[in-house]
Amino acid sequence: MNLLRVVPVLFALGVVVACSKTESTSAPAAAEVPADAEVVTLAIEGMTCGGCEGTVRGLLEAAAGVVRVDAVNHETKRATLVVKKGTDKAALCAVVKDGYTATVAP
């Protein structure tokens, strides 16, 4: 067997396998949310692309009371985050600016 023919094929297969793995963006399981925190979902208007997602994520990550931002999706117009209990949700919505608007999703 010619090794020079096999190695590129194996490499190509490895790249395909590596690229086919996807990261889960589902909401965290209850066990992953600290006892002093809660999950909040915001409806975000104005996002049209992945760049918008990054901007909104950065605004939310810098907000007071945010433990972590689990997902921001321009297609569903939603952001899911974990915040400390008692965090002012109106204040969370207020940090989303620069052409975006946020409301607490039902």
N, C-alpha and C positions, 0 to 999 in steps of 0.2 A: 504494500500500500504506500502511495506517495504521500508523505507527511505534509509536503507543501500544499497539497490539495485539501487535506483534512483540516488543518489548522484554521484557515479562513472560514470554513464552514462552521466549525465549532465556535469560533469567535462570533460569527454572525448569529448563531443560535443563542449564545449567551447574551448578546445585546438585545435580541428580541425578548428573551425571557426577562431580563432586567427591566426593559421598558414596559412590559405588559403588567407589571405590578402596580396596583393603584392604592392610594392611601384612603382610608375610610374617613368620611366627613360626617358620620352620624353623631347624634348627640351623645354625651357621655352617659355611661350607666350610673345609676343612683349611687353606687358604691364609690364612684370616682369623684363625686361632688362632696367637698368637705361639709361637716355638720353645720358649720357656721356660714354656709353659702347656699345659693340657689341658682337655678338655671333661668335665664331671661332670654326671650326671643324678641328681636326688634324687627319691624317691617321697615325697610330702607328704600326710599324712592330716589331715583336719579342715577343709580349705578347702571352702566352699560357694558362693562368689560372687566377683565381681570385686574387692570390697573386701578379701576374704581374700587374693587374689592380690597386691594392693598391699602389704598388711601383710607377707606372706612375702617379697616382692621387697625391701622396705626392710630387713628383717632380714638377708637374704643379701648385699645390696649393702654393708652395714656390716661384714661379716665379714672377718677377716684373710685375706689371700691371694686374695680374689675380684678378678678383673680386670674381669669384667662379668657381668650376669645377662641371658641371652638370652631366656628365656621362663619364665613361671610360669603354669600353667593349672589351674584348679580342676576342670575336667571330666575331664582325664586324670590329675589328681593328680600332676603332674610339674613339676619345675623344672630347667631346663637352664642351666648357668653355665660360664664359663671361669675357671679358677683357675690360680695359679702352680703349677708342678710341685712336689711335695713338700708341698702344703697338706694339713693333717690333716683328712681327710674326716669323722671322728667329731666334730671341733670344728665343722665346717660344720653337721652335723646338730644339734649342741647349741644353735646360735644360733637355730634355728627353735623358737619357744616360744609362749607365750600361747594355748594350746589347740590348737596344731599340733604334729605330730611328723614327723620326717624320717628317712629311711634312704637309704643309697646304693642306687640302682636298678641291677639287673643289666644 
